[in-house]
Amino acid sequence: MLSSVRKKRKEGVNLLELAASFYRERLKMQEGQPAQRYLSARGLSEDVIKTYGIGYAPAGWEALKQHLSERGIGEPVQVEYGLLIHREDTGRTYDRFRDRVMFPIRDLRGRTIAFGGRVMGDDQPKYLNSPETPVFHKGRELYGLYEARQISNKLEQLVMVEGYMDVVALAQYGIYNAVATLGTATTEDHLTRLFRLVSRVVFCFDGDRAGRQAASRALETALPQMIDGREARFLFLPEGDDPDTLVRREGTQAFQDRVTCAMPLSEFLFEQAALGRDLNTVEGRERFASQVLEALNKVPEGMLKSLLLESLAQRSGLAQEQLKLLLEKRAQAAQRHALKNLAQGQPEQLEADSTPSPVPVAAQTGSTQSSRSRSQALHPVGRIVQLLLHEPNLVSVLPDHLDWLPDDDDAALCQELIALLKAGATAARR
């Protein structure tokens, strides 16, 4: 079964490589001249175009379809891998990408797994990505990551920008450590992949309101990933600028200086919590502290969490021990809520931060993330066992009967654990 899946994936990747080659060749032809002029106007050299495999999708409705069909590739597989669109009403198929500059999206092994296409004029949508396919999942992949690793195998940090043109524009100025998401907000999978390669990630956003909102979402995603040794920073560009326009105007060193001076996660967290609040009032400090505590509940145990708590004490005027107690109560409340939801058959309501870290901080190494991923993938009974082992007192929130317990391989173990914990609780009360 596994070999057949691998064979199918390989066939899909081979198909996408053929398409990438087709787009690159069309860029060099007469029909690709408008795209050549567009790329030249954007200041991209032949070297950068070659490094990123940039090409051109012809304006015709069936140019790629005919090219691949002549090589014996059927339309259904072209549809499956996102190269053709199939109209249900007419049964017609046609090229998904037409009259666009084409950016191949590569996995870490350099294999083309999808495409992004950009219009050269004012048509909409400006950017068009491949749909989800057997080899492409936009919530996991990052544009430019393969190229960044090719340039240097000793990357220290990666800069997260918003689009393909930002990545290639920065590369034109010698900044090869930029990557971009593919039409989606930053996900936990994105950050897991980045932190496997580097210890520091710099999020680069526009300085306008939309950019700040996107940064807030990125902050929420980053918090559970911040084990000791990792660093996240936030770079806000001048309003009206993107990395492309800014690096053109200021040059390489000035942009790199901005990256170096980007706002640390801690400062951005406190800045966000203070927005719209008067910290000179008791009420303002209470809301400020509550929001920061809610965020800290998502941060793994470690020195960073302790230092953030210390800084919150200084900024709010509350005693650190008092804040620590409040944080523990919030964590326990989240765990009780999680356990109730699981007992009621509602695992989808479980918050990510209610899961205790399965690895002690002192033992957290490169395997920590895989341990965390396994814990988050546990089925409901496994999660109940995990929560009860971490916090035995939670047994008090469970119903007296066990009818709610799903019937699976771990159910017997869970029943024995619950019985043992309840017996212990009863004995302690005597």
N, C-alpha and C positions, 0 to 999 in steps of 0.2 A: 504493500500500500504506500509506504513511505517513498519507495523508489519511483512509483508512478507519479506521486506529487512532485518530486524533484524533477522528473522528466518533463512534466507539464510546465513547471516553472522555467526550466531551461529553454523550452520551446518558446515560451512567452518572451523571455529576455532576448532570445535570438531575433524574434520578430521585431521587437522594439529597437534593437541595434540596427536592423535593416532600415527601419523608418528614420533613425537618427542619421544614418549615412545618406539616405535620400535627401533629407533636409539640408545637410551640409553641402551636398553637390548642387542643389538648386540655388543655394546662396551665391555660388560662383558663376552661375549662368546669367544670361541676358535677363531672364525674368526676375532674377534676384537683385538687380541693380538698385531698385528703390530701397531694399533692405540694407544693401551695402552703404548707400548714402546715409540712411538713418543711423547705422552703427558708427559710421565715420563722424557724423554730426555729434554723436554722443561721446566722441573722443576715444573710441575703442580701437586698439591696435590689432594687427593681424595675430600677434602672439596671444593676446587675451581671448580673441575670438576662437583661436585654435585650442587654447587651454580648456575653455569651457564648452567646446564643441557646438558653438552657436550656429544655427542654420536658418533656413527660410521655408515656410510652407506656401506653395503656390496658391494663387487666388481661385483656381478652378475647383469645382465641387468634387471631382473624382481623381485628382492627380495621384495621390498616394494610393488610393484604392486600386487604380489600374496598375501602378508600379508593383504592388505586392501581389495582385492577382496574377500578373504575368509570371510570377515566380512560384505559382502554385499554392499560394496562401489563401484559404477560403475567407469569405466575408464574416462568417460567424466568429472566427477567432480574432479577426481585426476589431470586431465590435467588442468582444470580451475584454480585450486589452486597451480599449479606449481610443482607438485610432479612427474608428468609424462611428457615426451616429445612425441608429436604426429607427425610422419613423414607423410607429405601430399602425397609424391610420392608413398609410400608403404602402408599407412594406419596403420603402426605398431606403437605401443606405448611401451615405456620403461622408466625405472627410470631415472630421471634427475640427481640425485646424486648417484655416484658409487665410492666406494673405497676412501672415503673422511672422514676426521674428521668433525663432524657436530655441528654447533652452532645454536641453536634455537634463533630466533629473537622474542622478546616478546614486547607487548604493555605495557602501563603504568599500566594496571591491571594484568599483568603477563601472559596473554594469548599468546600462540604461534601463530604468524601470518605469519611467513616465516622462511627460513633457509639460512645459509651461510655454504658452504662446502670448506674445505681446503685440498689440496693434501698433501701427506706425502713425496713425492719425488720431482722430477723435472718436472713432467707433467704440461701442461698448459691447461686452465688457473689455476694459483695458487689458486685463490679464485673464487668461483662460487656462485652467489646469486639467490634466487628465483626471478622469473619475477614479474612484476606488476600483482596483482590479486584483486579481490573485497575487500580483507582485508589488502592488503600490498601495500604501496606507498613509494618507497625508498627515495623520496625527503622529506618525513616527519619523517620517523622512524630513531631511533638511537640505535645502539647495546650497551647494557650495562646500559641503562638509568633506566630500571625497577630494575635491581640488585643494582644500586647505591642508589636508593630511599629505597630499602629494608634494606640496611645496616644502613642508617641514614636518618631520616626524617627532619633533620636540616642541609641540605647541604648548604654550603656557596659559593662553586664554583664547576664548572665542567671542566674537561680537555678533550678537543677534540683531539683524536688521529686518526690514519689512518686505523687500522685493528683490527679484533677480537683478534688476538694473543697479540696485544699490550694491549688491555683491560684486558684480563685474566692474562697476565704476571704481570701487575701492581697490580692486585688484589692479586696475589700470594705474593706480597711484602707489602700487607696491604693498598694499595692505591685503594680504591673502587670507586672513583669519576671520573673515566675515561669512556668516551663514544666514539663511532666511527660511522662515516657515512657508508653507505652501497653501495660502488662502485660508489658514486657520490660526486661531490663537495658540500661544505656546502651551504645550501639553506636558504632563509628567513624563511621558515617554520621550519627548524631545530632550528634556533636561537630564533624564537618566542617561541618554546617549551622549550628551555633551560632557557630563561630569565623569563619564568613563574615560574621556580623552584628556580633559583639562581640569584644573582645580578652580578656575575663575571664569565666570560667564558675565559678559557685559551686555545688558539689554539696551538697545538704542531706539529711542522713540522720538516722534515729532513733539515739539514743545507745546502744542495746542491742547485743547480740552480732550479731544479724542485720543491723543497720544498719552495723556495722563491716565485716562480710563484704561487704556490697553496696558499701561505699566502696572496699574493696580491689580489687574487680572493676572499679570505675570508674577507679581509679588505673591499672590495667593497660591499660585502653582509652585513657586520656588520654596516656600516656607518648609513643607515636609521633606524637602531634599537637602536641607542645610545641616548635614552632619558636620562635625568638626573637621577642619581642613579644606572645606569648600567656601567659596566666596561668590557672591552675586552683587553686581553694581548696576546702576541705572543712569544712562546718559540721555539727557534731554537736549535736543537740538534747538537752535533759534527758530522762532515761529516763522513758517514759510519756507524753511529749509528741509532738505532730506540729505542723507549721506552723500548722494551723487552731487548735488549742487554745492554742498558745504566743502567737500574735499577739493572740488574744482577751484573754489574761491580762496580757500585758506591754505591748501596744500597738505602734503602728507604729514609733516611733523606736527602741524597745528591740530590736525584731526587726531593723531595719536596722543597728543597732549590732553585733548578733551577726554579720550578714552581712559587715560591714566587717572584723570581727576574726576571720573564719574562718581556719582553719589553712592556710598555704600548702602547695602540693603537695610542696615539698622537705621540710618538717617532717613531713608525714604519711608520706612515703616512708621517712625515717630512723626514725620512730616504729615503723612496721610492721616494719622490718628488725631493730629492737632487741627486739621482743617476745619474752619467754621466754629472753633471752640475757644472760649476765653479761658486760658489757663490761669488767669488771676482769680478765678472764682472756684469755689469748692465743687460746684456742679460741673464746670468745665473740666476740671482735673479728674473727676469721677468718670465722666464719659471717655476722656482720653485714656485713662488707665484701663477701663473695661475693654476698649477696642484693642489695645496693645495685648492685654491678657488673652483675649480671644485668638489673636494671631499667634502668640507664644504657645498656645495649646497645640498648635500644629507643628512646632519646631521639635525635632528629635532632642532627647536629653543629651547634654554635653556642655562644654565651656561656653559656646556661643549663646545658648539659652540662658545660662547663668549670668553672663555679662549683660545680656539684654534686660534681664530682670533687675540687675543692679542699676543699669542706666535708667530704667523706668522708675525705680525708687527715687533716684536723684531728681528726675524731671517732674514727678508727681507729688513729691513730699511725703509719700507713704513709706513705711518701714519695709525693708526688703523681706523680712520674715513674714510680715503680714501679706505681702503680695504673693509670696511663695505658697502660703496657706490657701489663698484665694485661687491660685492657679491649680493647686491640687484638687480643690473642691470642684472646679470647672471640669477637670479631667475625669474625676469620678462621676460627675453628673452625665458627662458625655458617654461614659462607658455604661452607666445604668440605662441610659436612653437607647444605646446600641443593643444591649442585651434584651431589653423589652421588645424592640423591633424584631430582633431575630426570633424571639420566642413567639411573636405574633405572625411570623412568616413574612416579614417585611424587610428583607436584607437590603433592598434598594435604598432604604432611608438611612443606612448606616453611613456616618460621616467618616472620612478618611482619617481624621485626627483622633478618633476614638480607639484606634488600634494601637496597643502598646508595642513599642519597638521590641522585636524578638531577639535583638542582640545587644548586650551591655555595651555602653559607650566605650569602655576601655578595650573591648574586643572588636570594635568596628574597623573593618579593613575593606579591601576592594570587594569582598563578598557581601558586604552589608546590604548593598542595594538589591542583590538577588534574593537575600533573605527577606527583605521588606516586601519585594514583589511577590514572593511565595506566600507571605502572610496575608497580603491583600487579595490573593487569588483563592483563599480557603473558602470552602462551602460553608453554609450556615452553621452546621453542627461543629465543624472545626473551629469556627470563629467563637462559638459559645465556650468551647473547652479552653481556647486561648485566653479569652477574657476572664473566665473563672480562675484559671491558674494564676493570672496576673493580679486579680483582685477578688479573693475568695468571698468577701463580704457581699459581693453582688448577687450571691445565691438568694438573698432575701427578697429580691425583686421578682423572682421567678414564680409562676403559678404553682400551687400545691400539687396539682396533677401533672402528668407528663404527656398528655394527649397531643400537645402542640409540637412535640419533638419529632422532626422528620425521620423517616425510616431509611437509614443508610448505614454504611459500614461502621461509623463511629458512634452510632446511637447508644450502643450498649456501654461503651466507655464513658460517654457523657452522662448516662443514667447513674452509673456507679460513682462518678465524681460528684454529681449533684447530691446523691444520697449521703456520701461521705461528708461533704461540706455541711449539709443540713444537720447531720448527727453531731458534728463538731460544734456547730452553732448552738444546738440544744444543750449539749453538755456544758458549754461555756456559760449558759444562762443559769445553770443550777448552782 
